[in-house]
Amino acid sequence: MRAALVGIDFNAGDFKASLEELALLARSAGAEPISTITAKRNSPDPAYFVGSGKADEIAQAVLADKVEIVIFNHALSPAQQRNLERRLNVRVVDRTSLILDIFAQRAQSHEGKLQVELAQLQHLATRLIRGWTHLERQKGGIGLRGPGETQLETDRRLIGERVKMLRTRLTKLRKQHETQRRSRGRNQTFSVSLVGYTNAGKSTLFNTLTKAGVYVANQLFATLDTTSRRLYLGPDVGNVVVSDTVGFVRELPHQLVAAFRATLEETIHADLLLHVVDGASPVRMEQIEQVNEVLREIGADHIPQILVWNKIDAAGLEPGIERDEYGKISRVFISARSGAGLDLLRDAIVEAATRGAGVAPADVQEREVADFAHADLLPATPHPGPH
């Protein structure tokens, strides 16, 4: 499907990186970005988000490039989406709808599918009026009094009933997970969750550590469903449970964060978070902040975390361990693909488990990352850790 991408620069964050991410999202959804239209604004236009002149420019690009869908790198209001579709005569999708569509394609487990459907219905409920615009001009006409309104009320009621049923099912699944976690707690099994920005290499690391064979691809949201495996770390610690979770992304839709709370329960109840970072990404600092922001939203920012600096082969770094001023491990440098530094990561997990995971939670890590960013460059030779 031929797509035109639209991004508006409001002077907030790395605009170029945000557009590159939109292109990745579009490809992940199965679209082919043909053209990209950008503009600078101080605030969104109430009617078209982009303003009338820019809407005409997009319309010309749609005709010239035979575009079938226009994808906005922002959240559009129902009215803006409706106005744009009328003006452009093609389907218009905002960032939220795009991410929801990718999630719908990728969800594999029963729970994942329920959560995607719940998020989609909540999003759809705000946009129901779009399906009945053909009645707007005929209000009050003979034989046409009320059918649009009646249909809307029916649709809202059906959606409301379905949402209620999905929430009940998800609550039941959550209770089952809670029972499993309590059982692990009684067995005193140390639990580790991999978190990080989407495409940072979490699933590759998970497979390398646990030999799990989880699906890995160079695309956004390759992993949606939480997978847990046992990992034996020697006689001192025994087995730990390692969980791979969905990747985070900037401006993750709130209804998705809420709907995927059950999937992220493993994260909330973990003893240790391994925050996987793409060490070769030029926007790694912003990505770390985005992940910590979502961790705050789901109530997991108090859990100790170790930054796992992945893809060191691409960044020209050596395997190593960094410690904070208290002597606790704050950063481990590895390559999940080549396996370099994985022995150091295992040592770090063992140390965290035996010390009661006494490493820095997200707020402390953020301060360290801010200090680290001042150097502007990654350290060429991290301090080697003990083997």
N, C-alpha and C positions, 0 to 999 in steps of 0.2 A: 504494500500500500504506500503510494507516494505521499510524503508528508512535508509540510512547511513548518518550520520551528519559529516561534516568536518569543523573544526575550526583551524585557524592558529593564534598563539599568537605572535603579533608584539610588545609586551610590551606596550600596550596602553589600559588603563582602566582595569576594572575587567573582566578578561578573563572567569573565572568560571561562573559569572553571565550572561555573554553574551552567553555562551553555553547553560545554562539553559533556557534562553529566546528563543534560536533557537529551542530547543526541544518543548517548548510551542507553538511556531509559527508553527512548523511541525505538531503537533497534531491538532492545530486549523485549519490547511488546510486539515486534514483528513489522514495524513500519520502516520505510526507507527515507531518511531525511534528504530532500532534494534541494531545498533552499532554507536559508536562515535570515530572518528579518529582525533587526534590532532598532532600538530607539532609547533616548534618554528622557526621563521625566522626573519631576519632583514627587508627583502623586498620581495614582491611577485615574483615568477618565471614568466618571460614573456610568456612562452609557456603553462605551466600547472597550474600556480598560486602556486602550492604546491611543484614543483620540480619533476623530473622524478622518483626518488626512492620512494617518498611518493605516487605518482600516481600508481605505481605498488602495493604498500601496500593496497591502496584503492581498486584496481582491485581484489586482493586476498580476501579482506573482502566482496566484492560484490558477488563473487562466493561462498565463504564459508557460508555466511548468506542469500543467495538467495535474495539479495537486488534488488528492482525494480527501485529505484530512489536515486540519491546522491544529498544531499542538502548542499550547501556551506554557511557558515556564513559570506559571503563577497560578494561584487559586482564583477562579473567576466566580462572580456572583451568578445566580440563575438568570437574572435579567441581562447581564453582560454577555453570557453565553448565548442566550436567545437572540439578542440584537446582532451579534457577530454572525451567527448562522444565517440569519435573514440577509445580511449584507453580503456575505461571502458565498452563499449558496453551496457550502460544503459543511461537513461535520466539524465541529470545534470541540476540542478536548482540553481540559486544563490539567495541571500537574497532578492534582489529587486523583482525577479520573484515570489518568495514565498509570499511576502507581497501583491503583486498585485493579486495573485490568491485568497488569503484570502479575500481581498477587493471585488473581483468579486463575491465570494460566498455570502458575507454578505450584499451587497448593496440592499436596499429595495425600496427606493424612485426613481422616474424617474430621478431626478437630480443626485443622488448617482450613478446610473447605467451609466449615461452619463459620469460622471467624471472618473469612473473606466475604461470605454472603451477608453476614451481619453488617460489616463495614459498608458494603455496596448499597444495602437497603437504607442505611442511615443517610448515606450521601444522596441516594435517589429521592428520599422523602422531601428534601429541600428543593428538588427540581421537578416535581410532579406536574406543575403547571405547563411545562414545555410541551407535553403531549397533547395539550388541548388548546393550542393557540389558534386553531382554525375556527374556534367558536367565539373568539374575542370580538370579532367585527359584527357578529350576528346576535349579540345579547339583546334579549327583548323581542326578537323576531317571532312571528306567529309560528307555533309548533316547536320553537326552540328555547322556550323558557326553562332554564334550570338543568338541561341534561349534562352540560359540562361540569357544573357544580356537583351534581349527583354522582357523576363518574369519579370526580376527584375525591369525594368523600368515601366512596367505595374503595378506591385505590389506597387511600390513606389508612382505612380500617384494615384492609387485607395486609398491607405492609406492617402496620402496628402489631397485628396478630402474629405474623411470621417473625418479627423482631423479638417479640415476647417469648415465642417458642425456642428460638435460637439461643437467647440468653439463658433460658432454663436448661437447655442441653449443655451449654458451655459451663454453667455453674456446676452441673453434675460431673462433668469431666474434670473440672478444677478440684472438686472434692476427692476424686479418685487419685489425682496427682498428689494431693496433700497427704493422703493415706500412704502412698508409695514413699513420699519424702520422710514422713514420720518413721516409717519402717527403716529407711536408710539412716535416720538420725539415731534410732535405737541401736543400730549396728555400728554407730559412730563412724560412718563412711564419710570421708572428706569429699566435698563436692566442688568442682571447678567448672565455671562457665566461660566459654570463649565469646567475647563481644568485640564489636569493632564496626568500622564503616563498611558498607557493602563493597565487595570485591577487594578487600584488604588481604585475603588469603586465609580466612578462618577455616574453611572446609578443607583446604589443602593441608593445613597444620593439623586439623582434627584427624584426617586420614593417616598422616604420617605418624602421629602419636599413637593412634589406637588401631590402625589397620582396618578402619571401618568400611571403606569403599563408598563414602558419601559422594553424591553427584557434585562434580566440580566443573565450572565453566567460567570463561572470561566474560561474564555478563553480570548485570546488576540483579540482585535477589535470586541468585542460583539456589540458595538454601532458604526455605521458608519454614519448614517444620523442624522443631528441636529434636536432635538425635543425641542419645546418651549412650556412652560405653564405659566399661570398667577398664582401668589402666593400672597395672601392677608396678609399684615404684620401690620394691625392695622390702626387706624385713622390718625396717623402722616404721614404715607407713602402711605397707600392704596395698590394698586396692583403693584407688580413688575413683569417683565417678566424674567423667568429663562430658560436658554437653556443648554441642554446636548450636548456635542460635541464629535467627534471622539478622542480616546485616542492617545497620542503620543508615539513614541518608538525610541530607539537609532538608528541613521543612517537611519532615514525615507527617502526613495528614493525621490530625488529632484522633479522628475516629479509628484510624488504623492502630495507633498506639493503644487506644482503649480496647479495641477488638482483639488485638494480639497480646493482651495482657496475660492471658492463659498460657500462650506459647512462651512468653517471657518470664513466667513464674519461676522457671528453673534459674533464671538470672537473679531474680529477687531473693531467692532462698539459697544461693550459692555461698560457700565459705570463702571463695576466692574468685575474682574475675581476672582472666587473662585478656587484656585489652589489646587486640591485634591491630597494628598500625602498618600501612603501606609506607615503608621507609623511603621508597623512591618517589613518592608522590609530592609534587611541589606545594600542594595544599594540605599536607598531612596535619599541620597544626590546627587548621580550621576543622578538619575531620575529627580530630580528637575532641575538640570542643563540642561538636555536634553530637557525638556519641555520649559524652558526659551529660549533655542537656537532656537527651532521651532517658538516660539512667536516672536523672533527677525526676523526670516525669513519672516513671514507673516505680519510684521509691527504692532504687537500688544504688543510690549514690553513696550510701554509708558503707558499702561492702568493700573490703580491701581489694586493691587491684595492682597488678604488675603490667607495665607497658611492654608489649612484645613487639620489638621493632623488626618487622618482617621484610623480606625481599632485599636483604643486605647485599646480595650479589649484584643486583641492579643498581644499588646506591653506592657501590664501591666501598663497603664497610667490612670489618672483620667481626667474627663472632665474639661476644663478650657480655659481661654483666656490669651494670652500674648500681652503686648503692647510694642511699641518701646519707644525711649527716648523722643519722642514728645507726648506721651500719646495716640497714634493711635494704633488700633488693628492690629497686625502683624500675629498672629497665634491663631487658634481656635482648640482645641483638642476634637474630637468627635468619636462616632461609628455610622456610617450610618445604620448598621444592627440592633443594639439594640436600637438606638435612643438617646443614652446618649450624652449629650452636644448639641443637636439640638436646644434647647431653646437659648443657648449661641450664636449659629451660626445665628439664626434669629435676635437676638439682634445686632449682629455685622453687618448684612446687613442693618438693620434699621439705625444704627449709621452711616454707610458709606453713605447711601442715604441722610440722613439729613445733613451730613457734606460735601456733594458734593463728596463723594467717595475719601476723602483725605487721602487714605492709600498709602503705598509705592509701586511704580512700580517695575518691575522685577529686574532692576539693583540694586536697594536699597535692595530688598529682598535677592538677591544673596549674597551681602556683609554680611547681617545678618545670612544667612544660613552658610556661611563660618565661621563666628565667632562661630555659634552654633555648627558646626562640630568639632571645637577644643576641646570641652568638651568630644567628643568621645562617649558619652552616651546621650540618651534622658533624659530630666529632669523627675524625678520620680513624682514630684508634681507640675504641672504648676500652675501659679497664678490663683486662681478662679476669673472669671469675674463677672460683675454685672448681676443680673437676671432681 
